[in-house]
Amino acid sequence: MDYSRKDLADALAAEYVTGTMRGGARRRFESLLPAHSALREATLAWSERLMPLTAALAPVEPSGDVWRRISDRAALLPAERVR
């Protein structure tokens, strides 16, 4: 793939920043960032574009049930994937 194409870099960065890119695709995108300036620039642009939206939201403390489910799922992951 030609990651220097602005339209491709922009579309991939949008998925990454908004959290809709998941699993292997997300890990692959992260591994490409160091070598592809177009991807880094597009990712930064999307982050800067969306960051002001977070200022309008009040922080929400997850319930104990949510933390328990996260803990349960993390325990099922291979040790090298848990960080």
Sequence and secondary structure as in RCSB ss.txt:
>XXXX:A:sequence
MDYSRKDLADALAAEYVTGTMRGGARRRFESLLPAHSALREATLAWSERLMPLTAALAPVEPSGDVWRRISDRAA
LLPAERVR
>XXXX:A:secstr
  TT HHHHHHHHHHHHHT   HHHHHHHHHHGGG HHHHHHHHHHHHHHHHHHHTS      HHHHHHHHHHHH
HS GGG  
